[in-house]
C-alpha cells in the first residue's frame, strides 16, 4: 500500500473514531413495549432521530418514549475493522430504510405524536363444492400522554357461504298436485358482527391505575341487534419488564342487549380481567386478554372471553397476525350456542 493510500485509510479511521466518540448510542423503551436501539443523529423537544443497522433514519416522537438507556460506545478496534473492511451497503438495507422512514414520518406532527396503533385485514376464501367467503378487519388506536392512556378498538367480521337446502315443492302432474323434495343451492350468512370499545386508564401510582370501559356492537348470528356496556374499575401493573408485562383488573360493568324478537337483557356484572404481552424476539410478539363477568346476584350465570394473538413482523411496520378468540355466554339467546370460537389470520400495518 502506498503512503497516499495509508494516509487516506488513517484519515478514514480517525473520522470514524471521532464520529463514534461524538454520536451517542442509546436504547429507547417505548410506551407500547417496543425497544429501539441506535445512535442519535439529532434531538428536539418533539422528536429523536436515530440511525441503526436496519434504517438510516428512524424518527421517534418524544411522547412515545418511556425510558432511555445510554449504551457503551464501540471500541476503537471494532471501528478500525469496519474501516478496513469497507464493505458496500446491501441494496435490501437501503430499501428497508426507505420503507421504515416513510412509515415513521406518518405520525410525527405535534398533534399526532402521542398516537399510535395498527390496522389488520384478513379473509378466509373457499371455492370448491361449497363456496365460502369470510372477511374480517380490526383497528386499534392508542393515545398516551403522561399518566393518561386511551385505547380505541374496532372489530368487524362478515361472511357468506353457499349451502344446500331441501324443501317440499308442489308440482302439477296430470292435473294433480304432487309434493316432491327439491334440493337447491342458496347463499347463507355465516358471520355478521361488529364491535367497538374505548378504554381509558389513569395511573394513580407506578403500580395502580383506574379505568373506565365503554363499548357497543351487534351480532346477527347470535341474535344481538345492539349491545351496550359501560363500567369503571381498578387495575394493577403486576409485572412490567422491558419485553414482558402483565396487568390485572377488577371492576363493575352494566350491559344491555336488544335481541332479535324484541326481547331485552339488562343487567350488572362484576368484571375480573387480565392482559399480558411478551416480545419473544425483535420480530415475534405474543399478547392475550382474558375477561370474566359473573352476573351480580347469580354468579352461575356468567360471560367469559379470551383472546390470544401471535404476531410476526415481516417488515418493521408490516406484520402477519394469527388470532384465537373464544367467547362463552351463559345468557345466550334461545337456540344460540353458548360457546363461540374464532380462528383468524390477517396482515396488518403498524403506525
C-alpha positions as CSV (number, residue, x, y, z in Angstrom):
1,X,0.0,0.0,0.0
2,X,1.4,3.4,-1.0
3,X,1.9,6.3,1.5
4,X,-1.0,8.1,0.0
5,X,-3.3,5.1,0.4
6,X,-2.1,4.7,4.0
7,X,-2.9,8.3,4.7
8,X,-6.4,8.0,3.3
9,X,-7.0,4.9,5.4
10,X,-5.7,6.7,8.5
11,X,-8.0,9.7,7.9
12,X,-11.0,7.4,7.4
13,X,-10.2,5.5,10.6
14,X,-9.8,8.8,12.6
15,X,-13.0,10.2,11.1
16,X,-14.9,7.0,12.2
17,X,-13.4,7.2,15.7
18,X,-14.3,10.8,16.0
19,X,-17.9,10.2,14.8
20,X,-18.2,7.2,17.3
21,X,-17.0,9.4,20.1
22,X,-19.4,12.3,19.5
23,X,-22.5,10.2,18.5
24,X,-24.4,8.7,21.3
25,X,-25.7,5.1,21.3
26,X,-29.0,4.8,23.2
27,X,-31.6,2.1,23.8
28,X,-35.2,3.6,23.9
29,X,-38.1,1.7,25.6
30,X,-41.4,2.9,24.1
31,X,-44.8,3.1,25.9
32,X,-46.2,0.2,23.7
33,X,-43.4,-2.1,25.0
34,X,-41.1,-1.9,21.9
35,X,-37.4,-1.3,22.2
36,X,-35.3,0.6,19.6
37,X,-31.5,0.9,19.7
38,X,-29.4,3.1,17.6
39,X,-27.2,6.2,17.5
40,X,-28.8,9.6,17.9
41,X,-28.5,11.8,14.8
42,X,-30.5,14.7,16.2
43,X,-32.9,15.6,19.0
44,X,-35.5,18.3,19.5
45,X,-38.3,19.0,22.0
46,X,-40.7,16.9,19.8
47,X,-38.7,14.0,18.4
48,X,-35.5,12.0,18.4
49,X,-33.9,10.9,15.1
50,X,-31.9,7.6,15.3
51,X,-29.8,5.5,12.9
52,X,-29.1,1.8,13.2
53,X,-28.3,-1.3,11.1
54,X,-31.9,-1.5,9.8
55,X,-32.5,2.1,9.0
56,X,-30.5,5.2,8.2
57,X,-33.2,7.4,9.9
58,X,-35.8,6.4,12.5
59,X,-38.0,9.1,13.9
60,X,-39.4,8.6,17.4
61,X,-41.9,11.2,18.9
62,X,-40.7,12.2,22.4
63,X,-44.2,11.4,23.8
64,X,-43.7,7.7,22.9
65,X,-40.5,7.3,24.9
66,X,-40.9,5.9,28.4
67,X,-37.2,5.2,29.2
68,X,-33.8,5.7,27.6
69,X,-30.6,3.8,28.4
70,X,-27.2,5.0,27.2
71,X,-25.0,2.2,25.8
72,X,-21.3,1.9,25.9
73,X,-19.6,3.1,22.6
74,X,-17.8,0.5,20.4
75,X,-14.1,0.0,20.9
76,X,-11.5,1.6,18.5
77,X,-10.6,-1.9,17.4
78,X,-14.1,-2.6,16.1
79,X,-14.1,0.8,14.4
80,X,-10.8,0.1,12.7
81,X,-12.1,-3.3,11.5
82,X,-15.2,-1.6,10.0
83,X,-13.0,0.9,8.2
84,X,-10.6,-1.7,6.8
85,X,-13.5,-4.0,5.6
86,X,-15.1,-1.1,3.7
87,X,-17.9,-3.4,2.6
88,X,-20.6,-1.8,0.3
89,X,-24.1,-1.4,1.8
90,X,-26.6,-4.0,0.8
91,X,-29.4,-3.0,-1.5
92,X,-32.0,-4.6,0.7
93,X,-30.9,-2.5,3.7
94,X,-31.3,0.7,1.7
95,X,-34.8,-0.3,0.5
96,X,-35.8,-1.2,4.1
97,X,-34.5,2.2,5.3
98,X,-36.8,4.0,2.8
99,X,-39.8,1.9,3.8
100,X,-39.2,2.5,7.6
101,X,-38.5,6.2,7.1
102,X,-41.7,6.7,5.2
103,X,-43.9,4.9,7.7
104,X,-42.3,6.5,10.8
105,X,-43.0,10.0,9.4
106,X,-46.7,9.3,9.3
107,X,-47.4,10.4,12.9
108,X,-44.6,12.9,13.6
109,X,-46.6,16.1,13.7
110,X,-47.1,17.8,17.1
111,X,-50.8,17.0,17.1
112,X,-50.3,13.2,16.4
113,X,-47.1,12.5,18.2
114,X,-48.9,10.8,21.1
115,X,-50.9,8.5,18.8
116,X,-50.1,5.0,17.5
117,X,-51.9,1.8,16.6
118,X,-52.4,-0.8,13.9
119,X,-54.8,-1.9,11.2
120,X,-55.4,-5.6,10.3
121,X,-57.4,-7.2,7.4
122,X,-57.9,-10.8,6.7
123,X,-60.0,-13.2,4.5
124,X,-61.0,-16.9,4.5
125,X,-61.9,-17.9,1.0
126,X,-63.1,-21.4,-0.2
127,X,-64.1,-22.2,-3.8
128,X,-65.0,-25.9,-4.1
129,X,-68.1,-28.0,-3.9
130,X,-69.3,-25.3,-1.5
131,X,-68.1,-21.7,-1.8
132,X,-67.4,-19.7,1.4
133,X,-66.1,-16.2,2.0
134,X,-65.4,-14.7,5.4
135,X,-63.8,-11.2,5.8
136,X,-62.5,-9.6,9.0
137,X,-61.0,-6.3,9.9
138,X,-59.6,-4.9,13.1
139,X,-58.2,-1.5,14.1
140,X,-56.6,-0.3,17.3
141,X,-55.8,3.3,18.0
142,X,-53.9,4.3,21.2
143,X,-53.4,7.8,22.7
144,X,-50.9,8.0,25.5
145,X,-49.7,11.1,27.3
146,X,-48.2,11.4,30.8
147,X,-50.5,9.3,33.1
148,X,-53.4,9.0,30.6
149,X,-53.8,6.2,28.1
150,X,-56.9,5.7,25.9
151,X,-57.4,2.7,23.6
152,X,-59.9,2.6,20.8
153,X,-60.7,-0.9,19.5
154,X,-62.8,-1.7,16.5
155,X,-63.6,-5.2,15.1
156,X,-65.8,-6.4,12.3
157,X,-66.5,-9.8,10.6
158,X,-68.7,-10.6,7.7
159,X,-69.1,-13.9,5.9
160,X,-71.4,-15.8,3.5
161,X,-71.4,-19.4,2.2
162,X,-73.2,-21.5,-0.3
163,X,-75.3,-24.2,1.2
164,X,-77.8,-26.9,0.0
165,X,-81.4,-26.7,1.3
166,X,-84.0,-29.4,0.8
167,X,-87.7,-28.3,0.9
168,X,-91.0,-29.7,-0.3
169,X,-92.4,-28.1,-3.5
170,X,-95.7,-28.9,-5.3
171,X,-95.7,-29.9,-9.0
172,X,-98.7,-30.2,-11.3
173,X,-98.8,-33.7,-12.8
174,X,-101.7,-34.8,-15.0
175,X,-103.9,-32.3,-13.2
176,X,-102.9,-33.4,-9.8
177,X,-100.6,-31.6,-7.3
178,X,-97.7,-33.8,-6.3
179,X,-95.3,-32.9,-3.5
180,X,-91.6,-33.6,-4.0
181,X,-88.4,-33.0,-2.1
182,X,-86.3,-30.5,-4.0
183,X,-82.6,-29.6,-3.2
184,X,-81.3,-26.2,-4.2
185,X,-78.2,-24.2,-3.5
186,X,-78.7,-20.9,-1.7
187,X,-76.5,-18.3,0.0
188,X,-76.4,-18.1,3.8
189,X,-74.9,-15.5,6.1
190,X,-72.3,-17.2,8.3
191,X,-71.0,-14.1,10.2
192,X,-72.1,-10.5,10.6
193,X,-70.8,-8.9,13.7
194,X,-69.3,-5.5,14.7
195,X,-67.9,-4.3,18.0
196,X,-66.3,-1.1,19.1
197,X,-64.9,-0.1,22.5
198,X,-63.0,2.7,24.2
199,X,-61.0,2.2,27.5
200,X,-59.2,5.0,29.4
201,X,-56.6,4.4,32.0
202,X,-55.2,6.9,34.5
203,X,-52.1,5.9,36.5
204,X,-52.6,6.7,40.2
205,X,-49.1,5.4,41.1
206,X,-46.4,3.4,39.3
207,X,-48.4,0.2,40.0
208,X,-52.0,1.2,40.5
209,X,-54.4,2.7,37.9
210,X,-58.1,3.3,37.5
211,X,-60.0,2.7,34.2
212,X,-63.3,3.2,32.5
213,X,-64.6,0.9,29.8
214,X,-67.4,1.5,27.3
215,X,-68.5,-0.4,24.2
216,X,-71.2,-1.2,21.8
217,X,-71.9,-3.6,18.9
218,X,-74.1,-6.2,17.3
219,X,-74.0,-9.9,16.2
220,X,-76.7,-11.0,13.7
221,X,-75.9,-14.8,14.1
222,X,-76.1,-14.6,17.9
223,X,-79.4,-12.7,17.6
224,X,-78.0,-9.5,19.2
225,X,-79.4,-6.4,17.4
226,X,-77.5,-4.0,19.6
227,X,-75.4,-4.3,22.7
228,X,-74.1,-1.6,25.1
229,X,-71.8,-1.7,28.1
230,X,-70.0,0.7,30.4
231,X,-68.2,0.3,33.7
232,X,-65.3,1.6,35.9
233,X,-62.6,-0.4,37.7
234,X,-59.2,-0.5,39.3
235,X,-56.0,-2.1,37.7
236,X,-52.6,-3.1,38.9
237,X,-49.3,-3.5,36.9
238,X,-48.4,-6.9,38.2
239,X,-45.3,-7.3,36.0
240,X,-43.6,-4.6,34.0
241,X,-40.4,-5.7,32.4
242,X,-38.7,-4.5,29.2
243,X,-40.1,-7.2,27.0
244,X,-42.9,-8.6,29.1
245,X,-45.8,-7.2,31.1
246,X,-48.9,-8.4,33.0
247,X,-51.9,-6.3,34.2
248,X,-54.8,-7.4,36.4
249,X,-58.1,-5.5,36.7
250,X,-61.3,-5.7,38.8
251,X,-64.5,-3.6,38.4
252,X,-68.2,-3.5,37.5
253,X,-69.9,-3.2,34.2
254,X,-73.5,-2.6,33.1
255,X,-74.6,-4.4,29.9
256,X,-77.8,-4.1,27.8
257,X,-78.7,-6.3,24.8
258,X,-81.6,-5.7,22.4
259,X,-82.2,-9.1,20.9
260,X,-83.9,-10.3,17.8
261,X,-87.6,-10.8,18.6
262,X,-88.0,-7.7,20.7
263,X,-86.5,-9.3,23.9
264,X,-84.1,-7.2,26.0
265,X,-81.5,-8.3,28.6
266,X,-80.3,-5.6,31.0
267,X,-78.1,-6.5,34.0
268,X,-75.0,-5.7,36.0
269,X,-71.9,-7.8,36.0
270,X,-68.7,-8.0,38.1
271,X,-65.5,-7.8,36.0
272,X,-62.2,-9.7,36.6
273,X,-59.7,-9.2,33.7
274,X,-56.1,-9.7,32.9
275,X,-53.9,-8.8,29.9
276,X,-50.3,-9.6,29.0
277,X,-47.8,-9.1,26.2
278,X,-44.4,-10.7,25.5
279,X,-41.8,-9.6,22.9
280,X,-40.3,-13.0,22.3
281,X,-37.8,-11.8,19.6
282,X,-37.4,-8.5,17.8
283,X,-39.8,-9.8,15.2
284,X,-42.1,-12.2,17.1
285,X,-44.6,-11.0,19.8
286,X,-47.4,-12.6,21.7
287,X,-50.3,-11.0,23.6
288,X,-53.5,-12.1,25.3
289,X,-56.6,-10.7,27.1
290,X,-58.9,-12.5,29.5
291,X,-62.2,-11.3,30.8
292,X,-64.6,-13.0,33.3
293,X,-68.0,-11.4,34.0
294,X,-70.2,-13.0,36.7
295,X,-73.7,-11.7,36.9
296,X,-74.5,-9.8,40.1
297,X,-76.7,-11.8,42.3
298,X,-76.3,-15.0,40.3
299,X,-72.6,-15.9,39.7
300,X,-73.5,-19.1,37.9
301,X,-74.7,-17.0,35.0
302,X,-71.5,-15.5,33.6
303,X,-69.8,-14.4,30.5
304,X,-66.2,-15.1,29.6
305,X,-63.9,-14.0,26.7
306,X,-60.3,-14.9,26.0
307,X,-58.2,-13.7,23.0
308,X,-54.6,-14.6,22.1
309,X,-52.5,-13.2,19.2
310,X,-49.2,-14.3,17.7
311,X,-47.6,-11.6,15.5
312,X,-44.6,-11.8,13.2
313,X,-43.1,-8.6,11.8
314,X,-42.3,-9.1,8.1
315,X,-41.1,-5.5,8.0
316,X,-40.7,-3.1,10.9
317,X,-44.3,-1.8,10.3
318,X,-45.9,-4.7,8.4
319,X,-46.8,-7.9,10.3
320,X,-48.6,-11.2,10.0
321,X,-51.1,-12.0,12.8
322,X,-52.8,-15.2,13.9
323,X,-55.6,-14.9,16.5
324,X,-57.7,-17.3,18.6
325,X,-60.9,-15.9,20.2
326,X,-63.2,-17.9,22.5
327,X,-66.4,-16.4,23.9
328,X,-68.7,-18.1,26.3
329,X,-72.1,-16.7,27.3
330,X,-74.4,-18.5,29.8
331,X,-77.1,-15.9,29.0
332,X,-77.1,-16.6,25.2
333,X,-80.4,-16.3,23.3
334,X,-82.6,-19.3,22.8
335,X,-81.3,-21.5,20.0
336,X,-77.8,-20.0,20.1
337,X,-74.8,-22.0,21.2
338,X,-73.1,-20.7,24.4
339,X,-69.6,-21.1,23.1
340,X,-68.2,-19.2,20.1
341,X,-64.7,-19.9,18.8
342,X,-63.0,-18.0,16.1
343,X,-59.6,-18.5,14.4
344,X,-58.3,-15.7,12.3
345,X,-55.3,-14.9,10.2
346,X,-54.6,-11.4,8.9
347,X,-52.0,-8.9,7.6
348,X,-51.5,-5.7,9.5
349,X,-49.8,-2.3,9.3
350,X,-48.4,-0.7,12.5
351,X,-48.0,3.0,12.9
